[in-house]
Amino acid sequence: MSTLFAPAQDVAQGAHSPRRLPRIILVICGLWLLSGVYLVQPDQQAVVTRFGGVSAPRVTPGLHYALPWPIDRVYKLKVQQTRRLAIGGDLSDGVLGRTQPNASQFITGDQNIINMNVVVQYSVGDPARFLFHSQDVPALIGAVVESELARRIGHTRVDDVLTTEKVAIQNGVRRSAQAGLDEYQTGVILASVNIDSVTPPAEAADAFRDVASARADAIRTVSESQGYSNDLLPRARGEATQMLESAQAYKESKVNIAEGDASRFTQIAAEYAKAAKVTSDRTYIEAMEQILPRIKKMILDPNDKLDLTIVRRGDSAATKK
């Protein structure tokens, strides 16, 4: 029996021999040191802490090394990822058509109640602050944005909230909420604050629809009137311009004709002063050349007798009978 168990005892003694123990320790130490190598993906940034304090607040993508645990700890964040947060309900409520009145009701400046769903988009701007300055960053973002939204809605009339002031409210809330989050050092960048839906309470929905319909009719009427005005005024201006141009052309034509007649008369007067008889005869002949072709002419023989008695039509008919 002792012979059979002798090799196993030798192996056990060899494994715990003083020569092999340092090698095992070196291998373990090497693996422990290699465990500090870490990779940061292209869409990530990392934060390294040493004994609980931040030692590297922003580690860029690539292969890096940190002291092994428990000395250093590495936290990786997707800083390029756009995160979404819903205020006034869940993100699925807009798709399913559900409402949560207790969470989505706001009071306007003219004491009206409206249901509003808002979607906030944000990203990580400072990884270290995002991880360690706030315990629940999404809850803090929601509280700050909701507070600014309630403040601005409380100073705006319900008609403006439903129509023209929606974009201004979104931009104003985003700027004010970003300032508040920067003051809290959350490390968050607000990309947008979008009002997804604004609806009146169910009890007053019909009245709100009637008001919106009347407002749309008024806007349409004003637009039609403006369109008619835009069509009529240019046409009237064009006709007026055309009349002015025609009058100007007529004036220039008459002035040119008068100037031509005056110039011709001046020339004739000068020629008449030189030779009165010749000029008078020539002028008479030229006038006859213009007048005679336009009238009926009767040529008479001076040797024949001509009865120039004027006979009325009735007398002529009686004579024939």
C-alpha positions in Angstrom: 0.0 0.0 0.0 2.7 2.4 0.8 4.3 1.7 -2.5 1.1 2.6 -4.4 0.6 5.9 -2.6 4.2 7.0 -2.8 4.0 8.8 -6.2 0.9 10.8 -5.2 2.7 12.0 -2.1 5.7 12.9 -4.2 3.5 15.0 -6.5 1.9 16.8 -3.7 5.2 17.5 -2.1 6.5 18.8 -5.4 3.6 21.1 -5.9 4.1 22.8 -2.5 7.9 22.7 -2.8 9.6 26.0 -1.9 10.9 26.3 -5.5 7.6 26.4 -7.3 5.8 28.8 -4.9 7.5 31.9 -6.1 6.6 31.1 -9.7 3.0 30.8 -8.8 3.0 34.1 -7.0 4.7 35.8 -9.9 2.1 34.4 -12.3 -0.7 35.6 -10.1 0.9 39.0 -9.8 1.4 39.2 -13.5 -2.3 38.4 -14.2 -3.3 40.9 -11.6 -1.2 43.6 -13.2 -2.5 42.7 -16.7 -6.1 43.1 -15.4 -5.5 46.8 -15.5 -5.6 47.0 -19.3 -8.9 48.2 -20.6 -10.4 49.3 -23.9 -12.6 52.4 -24.5 -14.9 52.1 -27.5 -15.1 54.9 -30.1 -18.5 56.0 -28.8 -17.4 55.9 -25.2 -15.4 57.9 -22.7 -14.1 56.5 -19.4 -13.6 57.8 -15.8 -10.9 56.3 -13.6 -11.1 56.6 -9.8 -8.3 55.7 -7.4 -9.3 54.8 -3.9 -12.7 56.5 -4.5 -11.3 59.8 -5.9 -11.4 60.7 -9.6 -7.9 60.4 -11.0 -8.8 60.6 -14.8 -12.1 62.4 -15.4 -12.1 62.0 -19.2 -10.4 59.0 -20.9 -10.7 59.1 -24.7 -11.3 56.0 -26.9 -8.5 53.5 -27.3 -6.4 51.0 -25.3 -5.4 52.3 -21.8 -4.0 51.0 -18.5 -5.2 51.6 -14.9 -3.9 50.1 -11.7 -5.7 46.9 -11.0 -8.7 46.6 -8.6 -9.1 47.6 -5.8 -6.7 50.5 -6.4 -8.4 51.9 -9.6 -11.8 51.5 -11.0 -12.9 52.2 -14.5 -16.4 53.5 -15.5 -17.3 53.6 -19.1 -20.1 55.9 -20.6 -21.5 56.3 -24.1 -21.2 60.0 -24.3 -22.4 60.2 -28.0 -25.6 58.4 -27.2 -28.7 60.6 -27.2 -30.9 59.7 -24.2 -34.7 60.4 -24.0 -36.8 61.4 -21.0 -40.6 61.9 -21.0 -42.3 64.5 -18.8 -46.1 64.2 -18.3 -46.2 60.5 -19.0 -44.2 57.6 -20.4 -42.7 57.5 -23.8 -45.2 54.8 -24.8 -48.2 57.0 -23.9 -47.9 59.1 -27.0 -48.0 56.0 -29.2 -50.8 54.3 -27.3 -52.8 57.5 -26.9 -52.9 57.3 -23.1 -52.8 60.2 -20.8 -51.7 60.6 -17.2 -53.6 63.7 -15.9 -51.8 63.8 -12.5 -48.4 64.0 -14.3 -49.3 66.0 -17.4 -51.5 68.8 -16.2 -50.3 72.4 -16.2 -52.0 75.7 -15.4 -51.7 78.5 -17.9 -51.4 82.2 -17.3 -55.2 82.7 -17.8 -56.1 80.0 -15.3 -56.8 77.2 -17.8 -55.7 73.6 -17.4 -54.0 71.8 -20.2 -52.5 68.3 -20.6 -48.9 68.4 -22.0 -46.4 65.7 -22.9 -42.8 66.8 -23.3 -39.8 64.7 -24.6 -36.4 65.8 -23.4 -33.3 64.7 -25.3 -29.9 64.9 -23.6 -26.4 63.5 -23.7 -23.4 63.3 -21.4 -21.1 66.3 -21.5 -18.9 65.6 -18.5 -18.7 61.9 -17.6 -17.2 62.5 -14.1 -19.9 64.9 -13.0 -22.6 62.7 -14.6 -21.4 59.7 -12.5 -20.6 61.2 -9.2 -22.4 64.6 -8.7 -25.9 63.4 -8.7 -27.4 60.1 -7.5 -30.3 60.0 -10.0 -29.5 62.2 -13.0 -32.7 61.5 -15.1 -34.9 62.3 -12.1 -33.0 65.6 -11.6 -33.3 66.5 -15.3 -37.0 65.8 -15.2 -37.5 67.9 -12.1 -35.6 70.9 -13.5 -37.3 70.8 -16.9 -40.7 70.3 -15.4 -40.2 73.3 -13.0 -39.1 75.6 -15.9 -42.0 74.3 -18.0 -44.5 75.0 -15.3 -43.1 78.5 -14.8 -43.3 79.5 -18.4 -46.7 77.9 -19.0 -47.9 79.9 -15.9 -47.0 83.1 -17.6 -48.5 82.3 -21.1 -52.2 82.3 -22.2 -53.7 79.1 -23.2 -54.3 80.3 -26.8 -50.7 81.1 -27.2 -49.6 77.8 -25.8 -51.8 75.9 -28.2 -50.8 78.0 -31.3 -48.0 80.5 -31.7 -45.8 80.3 -28.6 -45.0 76.6 -28.6 -41.5 77.0 -30.2 -40.6 79.9 -28.0 -41.6 77.9 -24.9 -39.5 75.0 -26.0 -36.4 77.1 -26.6 -36.8 79.1 -23.4 -37.3 76.0 -21.2 -34.2 74.4 -22.8 -32.0 77.4 -22.1 -33.3 77.9 -18.5 -33.1 74.2 -17.7 -29.6 73.9 -19.0 -28.5 76.8 -16.8 -30.0 75.1 -13.8 -28.4 71.7 -14.6 -25.0 73.5 -15.0 -25.5 75.0 -11.6 -26.1 71.5 -10.2 -23.0 70.3 -12.0 -24.8 67.3 -13.5 -22.5 67.1 -16.6 -25.6 66.9 -18.9 -26.1 68.7 -22.2 -29.7 69.2 -23.2 -30.1 68.7 -27.0 -33.8 69.6 -27.2 -37.0 70.0 -25.2 -40.0 69.1 -27.5 -43.6 69.6 -26.6 -45.0 66.3 -28.0 -48.7 67.1 -27.5 -50.8 69.8 -25.9 -54.5 69.0 -25.3 -57.2 70.4 -23.2 -59.0 68.4 -20.5 -61.6 66.0 -21.8 -64.4 68.0 -20.2 -63.5 71.2 -22.2 -62.3 69.6 -25.4 -65.4 70.5 -27.4 -65.1 74.2 -26.4 -61.4 74.3 -27.2 -62.1 72.7 -30.6 -64.8 75.4 -31.4 -62.4 78.2 -30.4 -59.6 76.6 -32.6 -62.1 76.3 -35.5 -63.2 79.9 -35.2 -59.6 81.0 -35.0 -58.7 79.0 -38.1 -61.7 80.5 -40.0 -60.5 84.0 -39.0 -57.0 83.3 -40.2 -58.3 81.8 -43.5 -60.5 84.9 -44.1 -57.6 87.2 -43.4 -55.4 85.2 -45.7 -58.0 85.3 -48.5 -58.4 89.0 -48.1 -54.7 89.5 -48.1 -54.4 87.4 -51.2 -57.2 89.4 -53.0 -55.4 92.6 -52.0 -52.1 91.2 -53.2 -53.7 90.4 -56.5 -55.7 93.6 -57.0 -53.1 96.2 -56.0 -50.4 95.1 -58.4 -52.9 94.9 -61.2 -54.2 98.4 -60.4 -50.7 99.7 -60.2 -49.9 98.1 -63.6 -53.0 99.6 -65.2 -52.2 103.0 -63.7 -48.6 102.8 -65.0 -49.9 101.8 -68.4 -52.3 104.7 -68.5 -49.5 107.1 -67.5 -47.2 105.7 -70.2 -50.0 106.0 -72.8 -50.7 109.6 -71.8 -47.1 110.4 -71.9 -46.8 108.9 -75.4 -49.9 110.8 -76.6 -48.4 114.0 -75.1 -45.1 113.5 -76.9 -46.9 112.6 -80.1 -48.9 115.8 -80.0 -46.0 117.9 -79.1 -43.9 116.4 -81.9 -46.8 117.1 -84.4 -47.2 120.7 -83.2 -43.5 121.3 -83.3 -43.4 119.8 -86.9 -46.3 122.0 -88.0 -44.7 125.1 -86.4 -41.4 124.3 -88.1 -43.1 123.8 -91.5 -45.1 127.0 -91.1 -41.9 128.9 -90.2 -40.3 127.5 -93.4 -43.3 128.4 -95.5 -43.4 131.9 -94.0 -39.7 132.4 -94.9 -40.3 131.3 -98.5 -43.4 133.4 -98.7 -41.4 136.4 -97.7 -39.0 135.7 -100.5 -41.6 135.0 -103.3 -45.2 135.6 -102.3 -46.9 134.7 -105.6 -45.0 131.5 -106.2 -45.3 130.4 -102.7 -49.0 131.2 -102.5 -49.7 129.2 -105.7 -47.6 126.3 -104.6 -49.4 126.2 -101.3 -52.8 126.3 -103.0 -51.8 123.5 -105.4 -50.5 121.3 -102.6 -53.7 121.9 -100.6 -55.9 121.0 -103.6 -53.8 117.8 -104.1 -54.7 116.7 -100.6 -58.4 117.8 -100.7 -59.6 116.9 -104.1 -58.9 113.1 -103.9 -61.2 112.9 -100.8 -64.3 114.6 -102.3 -66.8 113.9 -105.1 -66.1 116.0 -108.2 -68.4 117.1 -111.1 -66.7 118.2 -114.3 -68.9 120.6 -116.5 -68.5 121.8 -120.0 -68.8 125.5 -120.2 -70.5 125.4 -123.6 -73.3 123.1 -122.4 -76.4 124.3 -120.5 -76.9 122.8 -117.1 -80.2 122.8 -115.2 -79.3 123.4 -111.6 -82.9 123.3 -110.3 -83.1 121.6 -107.0 -86.0 119.1 -107.0 -87.3 117.4 -103.9 -87.9 113.7 -103.9 -91.7 114.0 -103.5 -92.0 116.5 -106.3 -89.9 114.3 -108.5 -92.2 111.3 -107.9 -95.4 113.4 -108.7 -93.9 114.7 -111.9 -93.1 111.2 -113.1 -96.7 110.1 -112.5 
